[in-house]
Amino acid sequence: MHWLYLAIAIVAEVIATSALKASDGFSRTLPSLVVALGYAVAFYFLSLTLRSMPVGIAYAVWSGVGVVLIALIAWLRFGQALDLAAMIGMGLIVAGVVVLNLFSKVSAH
C-alpha cells in the first residue's frame, strides 16, 4: 500500500508544482488554491508512506520521479527545452532510484 500512497504523493506534488507557475506569485486565486491543496495532499500521503518505508528511499523515489515528471510537463506545457546535459542528468537520477530500490539493503523490509 505504501507504493500507492507514494504515487499519490508524487502526483499531487507534481500538480502543485506545475500550478505554481500559473499562480503568478500567488496573485491568482484558483491556481494558488491548487498549489496549497496539492502540497497538503502530497505531504499527507508522504507521511502515510513513511509509516512503512524508509524516509531516504521514499524521498529518493519522490524527488527522482518528481524531477522527471516536472521536466516533462515543463517541456510539453510551457515549451521549456531540455538539452542533452539535462536529459543525461535526469537519466542518472532515475538510474540512482532504480539502483536504490533493486540493490540496496536499505529498501528491503
Beta strands, then each sheet from edge to edge (+ up, - down):
end
